[in-house]
Amino acid sequence: MTLTVLGCDGSWPGPGGAGSGYLVRAGGTSIVVDLGPGAFAILQTVADPADVDAVVVTHHHTDHWADLWALDTRARQVPAGRPVPVYAPAEVQARASVHATPMLDWRAVADGAAVEIGDLSVAFHRTDHAGETLAVRIDGEGRALGYSADTGPAWDLTTLGMGLDLLLCEATYTAEHEGEARHLSARQAGDRARQAGARRLVLTHRWPTVDAGAVVAEAAVAFRGPVEQAAIGEEYAL
């Protein structure tokens, strides 16, 4: 299984950045998890969008789904384009206002749901965030990937299961900002990843105004294991 970062900025894209977006591939299956502003442009540099088997959107905030518009527009312009399944909380479809297009095949999911997408198994777990926000666990080829989506500190990461091969976890800011928003600091992300027994931690959703080095250093102290800051185009093999 591989994870390729399409975008990793939190809440808004910084200069040259992109909102949350991740390409996960295993066997013959490719899925995109979140598709924030700018992420679709990066997707086209690493894969053919026509080869994407499904899109998973974790919640209704636009920094996680805005480029569904681009995906839909391209699909309608490509000859013999096929509808793309979109797994998301029902609230996302209502807010996205792209539900009428025949190229997006909306499939509502909720806390506790699990779906099979080709060679991948995807399970959904509600987090501590605005509206219905769903973290995901993706299993394939004997490996397990966890993605926290957006969450505040009240959610227990062990809900995704212990011993994840890689945990992609939001670390929106450093400890001095804790309580400013319903997100995790790097300290909180590292601490919860350690409690969940994750083997590897990749941080994402950092506010562009927060120093990446400070985020990694803070998380590393709490995690006591390998920590990396997600970067556009970076590929991780599980």
C-alpha positions in Angstrom: 0.0 0.0 0.0 1.2 3.5 -0.8 0.0 7.0 0.4 0.8 10.0 -1.8 0.1 13.5 -0.5 -1.9 15.7 -2.8 -2.4 18.5 -0.3 -1.8 18.9 3.4 -2.5 22.5 4.4 -5.0 23.1 7.2 -8.1 25.2 6.9 -6.7 27.2 3.9 -4.0 26.5 1.3 -0.8 28.5 1.8 1.3 29.9 -1.1 2.0 27.0 -3.5 0.1 24.7 -1.2 -3.2 22.7 -1.4 -5.9 21.6 1.0 -6.2 18.1 2.4 -6.0 15.4 -0.3 -4.4 11.9 -0.3 -4.1 9.2 -2.9 -4.0 5.6 -1.5 -3.1 2.7 -3.8 -3.0 -1.0 -3.2 -3.1 -3.9 -5.7 -5.1 -2.6 -8.6 -7.2 -0.1 -6.5 -6.8 3.7 -6.2 -8.8 5.9 -3.9 -8.6 9.6 -3.0 -9.3 10.6 0.6 -10.4 14.2 0.8 -10.0 16.5 -2.2 -9.4 20.0 -0.9 -8.6 23.2 -3.0 -5.6 22.6 -5.2 -5.4 18.8 -4.6 -6.9 17.9 -7.9 -4.2 19.7 -9.8 -1.6 17.6 -7.9 -3.5 14.4 -8.5 -3.0 14.9 -12.2 0.7 14.9 -11.8 0.8 11.5 -10.1 -2.1 9.6 -11.6 -4.8 9.6 -14.2 -8.0 10.8 -12.5 -9.9 8.4 -14.7 -8.2 5.6 -12.8 -9.5 6.6 -9.4 -11.9 4.0 -8.1 -13.6 6.1 -5.4 -13.3 9.3 -3.4 -13.7 9.4 0.4 -14.6 12.8 1.9 -14.3 13.0 5.7 -16.6 16.0 6.4 -18.4 19.1 5.2 -15.7 21.8 5.5 -14.7 23.0 2.1 -11.0 22.6 2.6 -11.6 18.9 2.4 -13.9 18.7 -0.7 -13.8 21.8 -2.8 -12.0 20.1 -5.7 -14.9 17.7 -6.2 -16.1 20.4 -8.6 -12.9 20.0 -10.7 -13.2 16.2 -10.6 -16.8 16.4 -11.8 -16.1 18.9 -14.5 -13.2 16.8 -15.9 -15.2 13.6 -15.8 -18.0 15.2 -17.8 -15.5 16.4 -20.5 -13.7 13.1 -20.9 -15.3 10.7 -23.5 -16.7 7.6 -22.0 -16.1 8.9 -18.5 -17.6 6.9 -15.7 -19.3 8.0 -12.5 -17.0 8.1 -9.5 -18.3 6.7 -6.2 -18.1 9.3 -3.4 -18.3 8.0 0.1 -19.1 10.8 2.6 -21.4 11.9 5.4 -24.8 12.9 4.1 -24.1 16.5 5.1 -21.3 16.7 2.6 -23.6 16.0 -0.4 -26.1 18.6 0.8 -23.4 21.3 1.2 -21.4 20.5 -1.9 -24.3 21.3 -4.3 -22.8 19.0 -6.9 -25.2 16.1 -6.1 -27.2 16.5 -9.4 -24.3 15.6 -11.7 -24.3 12.0 -13.1 -20.5 11.8 -12.7 -20.5 11.7 -8.9 -22.1 8.6 -7.4 -22.9 9.7 -3.8 -22.9 7.0 -1.1 -23.6 8.1 2.4 -21.6 6.7 5.2 -21.7 7.2 9.0 -19.9 6.3 12.2 -19.3 2.5 12.3 -19.7 2.0 8.5 -17.3 -0.2 6.6 -17.0 -0.6 2.8 -15.0 -2.7 0.4 -13.4 -0.7 -2.5 -11.6 -3.1 -4.8 -8.5 -4.3 -2.8 -9.1 -1.9 0.0 -11.3 -2.1 3.1 -12.4 1.2 4.5 -13.9 1.7 8.0 -15.3 5.0 9.3 -15.2 6.4 12.9 -16.7 9.7 14.1 -14.2 12.2 15.6 -14.4 15.3 17.8 -15.1 18.0 15.2 -17.8 20.2 13.7 -20.7 18.3 12.1 -20.3 14.6 11.3 -16.5 14.2 10.7 -15.3 10.7 10.0 -11.7 9.4 10.5 -10.9 6.4 8.3 -8.9 3.2 8.6 -7.8 1.6 5.4 -6.6 -2.0 5.2 -5.0 -3.6 2.2 -2.2 -6.0 1.2 -1.6 -6.8 4.9 -1.1 -3.2 5.9 -3.2 -0.7 7.9 -3.4 3.1 7.3 -5.2 5.4 9.7 -6.3 9.0 8.9 -7.6 11.1 11.7 -9.3 13.6 9.5 -10.0 16.7 11.6 -10.6 16.2 15.3 -10.3 17.9 18.6 -8.6 16.2 21.6 -11.8 14.5 23.0 -11.6 11.8 20.3 -9.6 8.6 21.1 -7.4 7.6 18.2 -7.4 4.0 19.4 -10.8 3.8 17.8 -9.0 3.2 14.6 -7.3 0.1 16.0 -4.0 -0.5 17.6 -0.7 -0.9 15.8 -1.4 1.0 12.6 1.5 0.8 10.1 1.2 4.5 9.4 -1.0 7.1 11.1 -1.7 10.3 9.1 -2.8 12.6 11.8 -3.7 16.3 11.9 -1.3 18.5 13.8 -2.8 21.9 13.0 -0.6 23.9 15.3 1.7 23.8 18.3 0.8 23.5 22.0 0.5 27.3 22.7 -2.6 27.3 20.4 -4.4 24.5 22.1 -8.0 25.4 22.7 -8.1 28.0 19.9 -9.9 25.6 17.5 -11.3 22.1 17.5 -8.1 20.6 16.3 -5.0 18.8 17.6 -1.7 20.3 18.5 1.4 18.5 17.5 1.9 17.5 21.2 -1.6 16.1 21.3 -1.2 14.2 18.0 2.1 12.7 19.1 0.7 11.6 22.4 -2.4 10.0 21.0 -0.4 8.3 18.2 1.9 6.8 20.9 -1.1 5.6 22.9 -2.5 3.9 19.8 0.8 2.1 19.2 1.2 3.6 15.7 4.5 2.5 14.1 4.9 5.6 12.0 3.4 9.1 12.3 2.9 11.6 9.4 1.6 15.0 10.4 -0.8 16.9 8.2 -3.4 19.8 8.2 -0.8 22.3 9.6 -1.9 25.9 9.4 0.4 27.5 6.8 1.4 30.2 9.3 2.8 27.6 11.8 6.4 26.5 11.5 6.7 22.9 10.2 9.9 22.3 12.1 8.3 23.3 15.4 5.3 21.0 14.7 7.5 18.0 14.0 9.8 18.6 17.0 6.9 18.9 19.3 5.2 15.7 18.0 8.5 13.7 18.1 8.9 14.4 21.9 5.4 13.1 22.6 5.4 10.2 20.1 8.9 8.8 20.8 9.1 7.4 17.3 9.6 8.4 13.7 7.6 11.6 12.8 7.4 13.3 9.4 5.6 16.4 8.1 3.4 15.6 5.1 4.6 17.4 1.9 2.9 17.7 -1.4 4.0 14.9 -3.8 5.6 12.8 -1.0 4.9 9.1 -1.3 4.9 6.7 1.7 5.1 3.0 1.3 3.6 1.0 4.2 
